[in-house]
Amino acid sequence: MTEGPQTRGKRTERLQIMLNDDELVEIEDWRFIHRVTSRSSAIRLLIRLGLDASKQGALPPQELPLGRPKP
């Protein structure tokens, strides 16, 4: 999976996020399965996939914050 034209271009904004261990493992597993070369690229692709899904009406269940299962 490669980044499409909508995700290319000059990147001028830097975001800093905090992840817990489980979230990082999920991202790294997804990255490995999809053969994405960098963590940053994987996160950008996951954001794009989530935004595209949201535009098509695929939203996480209301009771789950950010779509994460409750502990």
TAQUI-V298147 format. One record per residue. N is the residue number from 1. RES is the residue in one small letter. SS is DSSP state (2 for helix, 1 for strand, 0 for the rest). PSI is psi as a letter, one per 40 degrees, with the letter a starting at -180 (999 if undefined). OMEGA is omega in whole degrees, 0 to 359 (NA if undefined). Layout:
((N;RES;SS;PSI;OMEGA) (N;RES;SS;PSI;OMEGA))
This chain:
((1;m;0;h;179) (2;t;0;i;178) (3;e;0;h;180) (4;g;0;i;182) (5;p;2;d;181) (6;q;2;e;181) (7;t;2;e;179) (8;r;0;i;180) (9;g;0;i;182) (10;k;0;h;179) (11;r;0;h;184) (12;t;0;e;182) (13;e;0;h;177) (14;r;0;h;177) (15;l;0;i;176) (16;q;0;h;180) (17;i;0;i;176) (18;m;0;h;179) (19;l;0;i;172) (20;n;0;i;184) (21;d;2;d;181) (22;d;2;d;179) (23;e;2;d;180) (24;l;2;d;178) (25;v;2;d;179) (26;e;2;d;180) (27;i;2;d;180) (28;e;2;d;177) (29;d;2;d;179) (30;w;2;d;180) (31;r;2;d;180) (32;f;2;d;181) (33;i;2;d;183) (34;h;0;e;176) (35;r;0;f;178) (36;v;0;h;190) (37;t;0;d;181) (38;s;0;i;177) (39;r;2;d;179) (40;s;2;d;178) (41;s;2;d;179) (42;a;2;d;181) (43;i;2;d;177) (44;r;2;d;179) (45;l;2;d;179) (46;l;2;d;176) (47;i;2;d;180) (48;r;2;d;179) (49;l;2;d;179) (50;g;2;d;178) (51;l;2;d;179) (52;d;2;d;179) (53;a;2;d;180) (54;s;2;d;179) (55;k;2;d;181) (56;q;0;e;176) (57;g;0;e;179) (58;a;0;g;182) (59;l;0;i;177) (60;p;0;i;178) (61;p;0;i;182) (62;q;0;d;186) (63;e;0;e;180) (64;l;0;h;178) (65;p;2;h;180) (66;l;2;f;177) (67;g;2;e;181) (68;r;0;i;177) (69;p;0;i;176) (70;k;0;i;180) (71;p;0;999;NA))
